[in-house]
Amino acid sequence: MKVFVAGGAGYIGGIVTAELLKAGHHVTVYDSLVKGFRQAVPEGARFVQADILDREALDAVLGSESYDAVMHFAAFIEAGRSMRDPGAFFRNNVTGSMTLIEAAVTHNVERFVFSSSAGVYNAVKHVPLTEDDPIGPANVYGETKYMIEETLKWYHEILGLRYAALRYFNASGAVPGHGEAHDPETHIIPLVLQVALGQREKVFIYGDDYATPDGTCIRDYVHILDLASAHILALEGLAERSQAIYNLGNGAGYSVKEVVETAREVTGVDIPAEIAPRRYGDGDILVADASRIRQDLGWEPQIPDLRDIIASAWEWHRTHPYGYNGS
Ligand SMILES: NC(=O)c1ccc[n+]([C@@H]2O[C@H](COP(=O)([O-])OP(=O)(O)OC[C@H]3O[C@@H](n4cnc5c(N)ncnc54)[C@H](O)[C@@H]3O)[C@@H](O)[C@H]2O)c1
């Protein structure tokens, strides 16, 4: 298939592009590099530097050849920032996505795979969460993801666009030469590993009075290679199903304290940690029930263990302490 990957110079889009190429698909990466890196785009993909808000640039690329599918990763991702600067998130994640969907439909692209998030759910007590659990984003970021899921639903219903919305839990881990390089970094595993590298003094644990066994938040960490295989299955699965919403997680939760402790074991560094006040909008436990994609498409995560996930991330951070920017 010919696949247009918006946001393919980022952490998850880059690895999915590499796996698409391995599976024999042709890929065009379309990314403004507002957050991504040219070096994160795998060899073998065509690269176009442009913004999804730029309809003319989208038309030029989508009209230049016949694409079978769009995979859409391009978005701002920091939930905390979305509560300080909602306009930036509505503009980039909602207006940008709507511009991309409209362009895709105009150019007769039949399949659309969207990066959604566990952030669409109500910060619930349900463990694990199924796709039918109540929606109720706790922040603007989650709201933007849900708005696009709803937009896709109507394009499907009215215009027949075939789509999959993939609700990732905590994307994590790395593969040789490709890992997490967000700026600012807000994810716990890279933050902890940056302390191990001596780039930060300590890691903050936001709240230790949650309703969990050790009082710290529990999350479901899913390796980016497992996310990538789910994308390829979802893309192919759209031949049979015209609409799909799937959770992507391992169904196993680890607390923040467990993440820090495992990182200490993996790195051999006694990573200092300090308890800080809770952050607004953090739920006690977010763990996925991913049985729907397992049953529908036979998805089987290969790297479910937290230690393996952190070890792969450590290899990336140790060998690329400044990410894609060299030393
Ligand atoms: N990382 C996670 O744990 C996680 C969890 C749930 C959902 N997601 C979603 O997955 C997707 C990818 O996340 P990531 O961690 O790889 O983020 P990332 O920041 O590494 O990648 C996003 C990419 O999109 C590009 N981009 C952003 N806005 C753009 C625009 N207007 N035009 C063109 N390119 C643009 C950036 O330059 C970057 O390369 C996002 O949609 C995110 O919301 C991520």
The ligand as an SDF file (V2000), in Angstrom:
LIG
                    3D

 44 48  0  0  0  0  0  0  0  0999 V2000
    3.7090    9.1960   23.4550 N   0  0  0  0  0  0  0  0  0  0  0  0
    2.6260    8.6850   24.0360 C   0  0  0  0  0  0  0  0  0  0  0  0
    2.7050    8.0400   25.0950 O   0  0  0  0  0  0  0  0  0  0  0  0
    1.2700    8.8350   23.3990 C   0  0  0  0  0  0  0  0  0  0  0  0
    0.1490    8.3350   24.0780 C   0  0  0  0  0  0  0  0  0  0  0  0
   -1.1020    8.4590   23.4860 C   0  0  0  0  0  0  0  0  0  0  0  0
   -1.2290    9.0730   22.2420 C   0  0  0  0  0  0  0  0  0  0  0  0
   -0.1270    9.5600   21.6140 N   0  0  0  0  0  0  0  0  0  0  0  0
   -0.3070   10.2120   20.3040 C   0  0  0  0  0  0  0  0  0  0  0  0
    0.5780    9.6240   19.3740 O   0  0  0  0  0  0  0  0  0  0  0  0
    1.0000   10.5910   18.4020 C   0  0  0  0  0  0  0  0  0  0  0  0
    2.5050   10.5850   18.3110 C   0  0  0  0  0  0  0  0  0  0  0  0
    3.0720   10.8690   19.5860 O   0  0  0  0  0  0  0  0  0  0  0  0
    4.6510   10.9610   19.7850 P   0  0  0  0  0  0  0  0  0  0  0  0
    4.9450   10.5990   21.1970 O   0  0  0  0  0  0  0  0  0  0  0  0
    5.3210   10.2430   18.6890 O   0  0  0  0  0  0  0  0  0  0  0  0
    4.8760   12.5420   19.6170 O   0  0  0  0  0  0  0  0  0  0  0  0
    6.0550   13.3270   18.8700 P   0  0  0  0  0  0  0  0  0  0  0  0
    5.9670   14.7410   19.3320 O   0  0  0  0  0  0  0  0  0  0  0  0
    7.3440   12.6090   19.0360 O   0  0  0  0  0  0  0  0  0  0  0  0
    5.6290   13.2220   17.3230 O   0  0  0  0  0  0  0  0  0  0  0  0
    4.6500   14.0590   16.7580 C   0  0  0  0  0  0  0  0  0  0  0  0
    5.1610   14.4750   15.3910 C   0  0  0  0  0  0  0  0  0  0  0  0
    4.1540   15.2660   14.7510 O   0  0  0  0  0  0  0  0  0  0  0  0
    4.7580   16.4130   14.1790 C   0  0  0  0  0  0  0  0  0  0  0  0
    3.7500   17.4810   14.1310 N   0  0  0  0  0  0  0  0  0  0  0  0
    3.0960   18.0390   15.1800 C   0  0  0  0  0  0  0  0  0  0  0  0
    2.2400   18.9650   14.7350 N   0  0  0  0  0  0  0  0  0  0  0  0
    2.3570   19.0000   13.3810 C   0  0  0  0  0  0  0  0  0  0  0  0
    1.7260   19.7340   12.3650 C   0  0  0  0  0  0  0  0  0  0  0  0
    0.8190   20.6930   12.6290 N   0  0  0  0  0  0  0  0  0  0  0  0
    2.0660   19.4880   11.0720 N   0  0  0  0  0  0  0  0  0  0  0  0
    2.9940   18.5400   10.7610 C   0  0  0  0  0  0  0  0  0  0  0  0
    3.6330   17.8220   11.7000 N   0  0  0  0  0  0  0  0  0  0  0  0
    3.3180   18.0410   12.9930 C   0  0  0  0  0  0  0  0  0  0  0  0
    5.9380   16.7320   15.0690 C   0  0  0  0  0  0  0  0  0  0  0  0
    6.9480   17.4900   14.4210 O   0  0  0  0  0  0  0  0  0  0  0  0
    6.4180   15.3310   15.4700 C   0  0  0  0  0  0  0  0  0  0  0  0
    7.3870   14.8380   14.5600 O   0  0  0  0  0  0  0  0  0  0  0  0
    0.4080   11.9230   18.8640 C   0  0  0  0  0  0  0  0  0  0  0  0
   -0.7750   12.1530   18.1180 O   0  0  0  0  0  0  0  0  0  0  0  0
    0.0710   11.6770   20.3160 C   0  0  0  0  0  0  0  0  0  0  0  0
   -0.9990   12.4820   20.7430 O   0  0  0  0  0  0  0  0  0  0  0  0
    1.1230    9.4720   22.1610 C   0  0  0  0  0  0  0  0  0  0  0  0
  1  2  1  0
  2  3  2  0
  2  4  1  0
  4  5  1  0
  4 44  2  0
  5  6  2  0
  6  7  1  0
  7  8  2  0
  8  9  1  0
  8 44  1  0
  9 10  1  0
  9 42  1  0
 10 11  1  0
 11 12  1  0
 11 40  1  0
 12 13  1  0
 13 14  1  0
 14 15  2  0
 14 16  1  0
 14 17  1  0
 17 18  1  0
 18 19  2  0
 18 20  1  0
 18 21  1  0
 21 22  1  0
 22 23  1  0
 23 24  1  0
 23 38  1  0
 24 25  1  0
 25 26  1  0
 25 36  1  0
 26 27  1  0
 26 35  1  0
 27 28  2  0
 28 29  1  0
 29 30  1  0
 29 35  2  0
 30 31  1  0
 30 32  2  0
 32 33  1  0
 33 34  2  0
 34 35  1  0
 36 37  1  0
 36 38  1  0
 38 39  1  0
 40 41  1  0
 40 42  1  0
 42 43  1  0
M  CHG  2   8   1  16  -1
M  END
$$$$
